[in-house]
Each structure stands twice: as C-alpha cells, then as structure tokens.
Amino acid sequence: MTKKFSRRVENFVCQNCGVEVQGTGYTDHCPNCLWSKHVDVYPGDREEECGGMMEPVAAERKGDAWRILYKCQKCGYKHFNRSAPDDNLDVIIQLSKNPIAYSEKTSAV
C-alpha cells in the first residue's frame, strides 16, 4: 500500500475551541488552537476509524517551516504535520518549548 494524498475541501467547527474553520483542501487542524482529529490513515482519505482528538504536544522548526507533533487522546497514535501560514504562532512557540524525543523525530512529516 502506497501513501497518497486526497485533497478534500471541508469546512468544520473545531471540537476543541469551537472556531469555525474554512477548509482549503490542505486544512488538517484548527489554525487557532492547532487541535485536530484522528480521521485519516493517509492524508485526506478519512479512512481512520479511531476519530479521537489529536492534541498538539510539541513543535519544532524544519527548514523554513514549523512541524507540529500530535498525539491522539484516544489511541495514542503520534505523527507530525506541517504548520499552515494562518496557524496561531503564539501556540506554536509555546509548543516548541516541549522536548521531542529522538524516536518521535523519525516519524513522517
């Protein structure tokens, strides 16, 4: 099975902070609080049955961008997502103060 990206333009209301988010087809988290939902096996496929809330737990710079480490509150799955231009930089900077273990750094972006 190969990874593939499925672009889906979906608007949603953040289940963590209640902000109404306008999807772009690349939107995978709330730009206000950065929380997400565990709904994809591969980006955009909506095939993951867990559906748990994905907490942003840390952030780090990678090149010219930030990447955010998420942990599912239901099943414990962890993964990285790239930040988006409209993400709350104050929250990202707060998250960057949390250390990321080496084993987590080897996860996909």
Backbone as CSV, one residue per row, in Angstrom:
resi,resn,N_x,N_y,N_z,CA_x,CA_y,CA_z,C_x,C_y,C_z
1,MET,0.852,-1.179,0.000,0.000,0.000,0.000,0.898,1.243,0.000
2,THR,0.688,2.161,-0.928,1.496,3.365,-1.011,0.730,4.546,-0.432
3,LYS,1.497,5.495,0.086,0.878,6.704,0.622,0.389,7.561,-0.534
4,LYS,-0.792,8.115,-0.364,-1.268,9.067,-1.346,-2.100,10.124,-0.643
5,PHE,-2.089,11.285,-1.202,-2.796,12.422,-0.642,-4.120,12.600,-1.365
6,SER,-5.187,12.753,-0.603,-6.504,13.032,-1.170,-6.917,14.431,-0.729
7,ARG,-7.002,15.352,-1.672,-7.377,16.723,-1.334,-8.880,16.800,-1.142
8,ARG,-9.282,17.282,0.042,-10.698,17.460,0.375,-10.897,18.856,0.941
9,VAL,-11.747,19.626,0.316,-12.082,20.952,0.825,-13.262,20.776,1.765
10,GLU,-12.994,20.876,3.053,-14.025,20.668,4.069,-13.946,21.778,5.120
11,ASN,-15.064,22.411,5.383,-15.161,23.350,6.491,-15.552,22.553,7.724
12,PHE,-15.144,23.024,8.902,-15.506,22.324,10.125,-15.481,23.273,11.306
13,VAL,-16.124,22.863,12.381,-16.071,23.588,13.646,-15.126,22.801,14.542
14,CYS,-14.099,23.455,15.064,-13.120,22.799,15.916,-13.814,22.246,17.161
15,GLN,-13.632,20.965,17.422,-14.247,20.346,18.586,-13.508,20.680,19.875
16,ASN,-12.349,21.330,19.768,-11.618,21.733,20.966,-11.963,23.159,21.388
17,CYS,-11.907,24.119,20.450,-12.107,25.524,20.829,-13.352,26.165,20.225
18,GLY,-14.030,25.473,19.292,-15.271,25.982,18.715,-15.124,26.943,17.553
19,VAL,-13.906,27.203,17.091,-13.691,28.115,15.971,-14.212,27.469,14.683
20,GLU,-14.871,28.270,13.832,-15.314,27.808,12.524,-14.137,27.922,11.564
21,VAL,-13.727,26.797,11.001,-12.545,26.738,10.140,-12.976,26.558,8.689
22,GLN,-12.463,27.422,7.809,-12.710,27.319,6.376,-11.621,26.449,5.769
23,GLY,-11.998,25.294,5.235,-11.035,24.370,4.661,-10.490,24.860,3.330
24,THR,-9.263,24.459,3.034,-8.614,24.823,1.774,-8.317,23.597,0.915
25,GLY,-8.574,22.426,1.451,-8.175,21.200,0.783,-6.881,20.661,1.349
26,TYR,-6.203,21.502,2.113,-4.974,21.098,2.792,-5.113,21.271,4.300
27,THR,-6.261,21.763,4.748,-6.505,22.038,6.164,-6.691,20.722,6.911
28,ASP,-5.847,20.506,7.935,-5.973,19.278,8.719,-6.005,19.521,10.218
29,HIS,-6.060,20.808,10.600,-6.141,21.143,12.013,-6.695,22.555,12.164
30,CYS,-7.095,22.890,13.373,-7.621,24.222,13.667,-6.462,25.218,13.720
31,PRO,-6.528,26.315,12.976,-5.440,27.289,12.999,-5.386,28.092,14.301
32,ASN,-6.459,28.065,15.083,-6.497,28.806,16.339,-5.806,28.054,17.474
33,CYS,-6.257,26.822,17.751,-5.714,26.047,18.880,-4.798,24.916,18.427
34,LEU,-4.777,24.629,17.124,-3.950,23.619,16.468,-4.410,22.176,16.693
35,TRP,-5.513,21.961,17.413,-6.019,20.596,17.606,-6.555,20.047,16.292
36,SER,-6.622,18.724,16.212,-7.054,18.028,15.013,-7.880,16.816,15.422
37,LYS,-8.284,16.017,14.435,-8.983,14.755,14.710,-8.265,13.624,13.988
38,HIS,-8.263,12.465,14.598,-7.616,11.283,14.023,-8.605,10.614,13.079
39,VAL,-8.645,11.095,11.837,-9.621,10.603,10.858,-8.988,10.021,9.595
40,ASP,-7.677,10.189,9.419,-7.016,9.735,8.196,-6.001,8.630,8.460
41,VAL,-5.961,7.647,7.553,-4.858,6.701,7.514,-3.750,7.362,6.693
42,TYR,-4.115,7.845,5.504,-3.241,8.668,4.675,-3.932,10.021,4.515
43,PRO,-3.162,11.110,4.403,-3.754,12.449,4.392,-4.952,12.596,3.451
44,GLY,-6.089,12.959,4.039,-7.293,13.254,3.281,-8.188,12.068,2.976
45,ASP,-7.784,10.843,3.342,-8.599,9.688,2.941,-9.808,9.435,3.854
46,ARG,-9.814,9.959,5.038,-10.915,9.802,6.019,-11.233,8.334,6.290
47,GLU,-10.218,7.469,6.253,-10.392,6.028,6.441,-10.102,5.562,7.863
48,GLU,-9.561,6.433,8.732,-9.242,6.018,10.100,-10.511,5.973,10.936
49,GLU,-10.760,4.861,11.593,-11.972,4.676,12.389,-11.867,5.245,13.793
50,CYS,-10.665,5.533,14.285,-10.469,6.000,15.660,-11.313,7.229,15.973
51,GLY,-11.115,8.311,15.222,-11.881,9.537,15.419,-11.535,10.326,16.665
52,GLY,-10.456,9.941,17.362,-10.061,10.636,18.589,-9.541,12.039,18.325
53,MET,-9.498,12.837,19.365,-8.943,14.187,19.264,-7.423,14.111,19.300
54,MET,-6.794,14.825,18.353,-5.344,14.863,18.243,-4.834,16.133,18.914
55,GLU,-4.132,15.955,20.023,-3.589,17.086,20.772,-2.235,17.492,20.207
56,PRO,-2.020,18.791,19.968,-0.683,19.238,19.591,0.181,19.224,20.858
57,VAL,1.263,18.448,20.845,2.058,18.284,22.062,3.436,18.928,21.991
58,ALA,3.935,19.210,20.785,5.253,19.826,20.635,5.361,20.385,19.219
59,ALA,6.378,21.210,18.999,6.631,21.768,17.664,8.125,22.014,17.520
60,GLU,8.584,21.944,16.277,9.987,22.236,16.000,10.112,22.817,14.603
61,ARG,11.198,23.557,14.397,11.483,24.098,13.068,12.068,22.996,12.206
62,LYS,11.627,22.956,10.972,12.234,22.063,9.974,12.388,22.893,8.718
63,GLY,13.600,23.281,8.431,13.839,24.186,7.306,13.231,25.538,7.608
64,ASP,12.421,26.034,6.683,11.780,27.337,6.857,10.405,27.244,7.494
65,ALA,9.982,26.044,7.871,8.624,25.871,8.390,8.650,25.195,9.756
66,TRP,7.511,25.237,10.384,7.319,24.522,11.641,6.634,23.198,11.345
67,ARG,6.912,22.196,12.166,6.125,20.981,12.140,5.643,20.725,13.559
68,ILE,4.425,20.237,13.648,3.737,20.071,14.921,3.580,18.575,15.189
69,LEU,3.934,18.156,16.391,3.757,16.763,16.795,2.400,16.625,17.468
70,TYR,1.608,15.672,16.983,0.274,15.398,17.511,0.244,14.039,18.195
71,LYS,-0.611,13.935,19.212,-0.850,12.647,19.874,-2.350,12.468,20.037
72,CYS,-2.849,11.331,19.568,-4.276,11.031,19.678,-4.622,10.731,21.132
73,GLN,-5.630,11.419,21.625,-6.065,11.238,23.004,-6.812,9.925,23.226
74,LYS,-7.239,9.282,22.144,-7.998,8.035,22.250,-7.106,6.800,22.119
75,CYS,-6.242,6.769,21.090,-5.458,5.554,20.829,-3.958,5.723,21.025
76,GLY,-3.484,6.969,21.211,-2.061,7.208,21.449,-1.203,7.373,20.211
77,TYR,-1.794,7.271,19.010,-1.053,7.432,17.755,-0.391,8.810,17.724
78,LYS,0.867,8.867,17.258,1.603,10.126,17.146,2.038,10.348,15.706
79,HIS,1.991,11.592,15.283,2.524,11.936,13.953,2.773,13.431,13.872
80,PHE,3.548,13.825,12.862,3.855,15.228,12.599,2.992,15.747,11.454
81,ASN,2.643,17.031,11.544,2.005,17.768,10.454,2.759,19.077,10.274
82,ARG,2.830,19.529,9.047,3.407,20.857,8.800,2.434,21.919,9.279
83,SER,2.987,23.016,9.753,2.127,24.138,10.137,1.605,24.815,8.870
84,ALA,0.537,25.564,9.030,-0.052,26.318,7.925,0.236,27.808,8.144
85,PRO,0.227,28.606,7.080,0.539,30.031,7.201,-0.365,30.788,8.181
86,ASP,-1.613,30.340,8.337,-2.525,31.062,9.227,-2.594,30.471,10.634
87,ASP,-1.685,29.550,10.967,-1.671,28.972,12.309,-1.268,29.996,13.363
88,ASN,-1.785,29.813,14.561,-1.513,30.685,15.700,-0.048,30.505,16.124
89,LEU,0.796,31.476,15.771,2.232,31.376,16.041,2.526,31.353,17.534
90,ASP,1.717,32.034,18.332,1.925,32.013,19.785,1.803,30.595,20.341
91,VAL,0.825,29.838,19.841,0.651,28.449,20.288,1.828,27.599,19.807
92,ILE,2.265,27.801,18.578,3.408,27.048,18.051,4.652,27.309,18.887
93,ILE,4.909,28.559,19.212,6.089,28.895,20.018,5.993,28.257,21.402
94,GLN,4.809,28.260,22.004,4.612,27.584,23.293,4.932,26.103,23.161
95,LEU,4.434,25.464,22.092,4.678,24.042,21.881,6.155,23.737,21.632
96,SER,6.878,24.695,21.068,8.295,24.469,20.758,9.137,24.346,22.027
97,LYS,8.597,24.708,23.157,9.307,24.581,24.440,9.260,23.152,24.967
98,ASN,8.421,22.301,24.361,8.308,20.901,24.776,9.340,20.071,24.019
99,PRO,10.142,19.272,24.722,11.152,18.456,24.027,10.501,17.334,23.209
100,ILE,11.130,17.014,22.079,10.683,15.909,21.231,11.743,14.824,21.304
101,ALA,11.347,13.624,21.683,12.279,12.506,21.782,12.805,12.139,20.403
102,TYR,14.023,11.617,20.337,14.634,11.235,19.066,13.747,10.273,18.287
103,SER,13.134,9.306,18.955,12.296,8.325,18.270,11.101,8.974,17.599
104,GLU,10.610,10.070,18.178,9.487,10.782,17.571,9.946,11.589,16.363
105,LYS,11.204,12.040,16.370,11.723,12.823,15.247,11.816,12.004,13.972
106,THR,11.855,10.701,14.087,11.979,9.870,12.898,10.641,9.590,12.246
107,SER,9.537,10.083,12.825,8.215,9.896,12.250,8.054,10.732,11.000
108,ALA,7.084,10.395,10.182,6.808,11.141,8.946,6.316,12.535,9.252
109,VAL,6.509,13.438,8.303,6.060,14.825,8.468,4.602,14.939,8.242
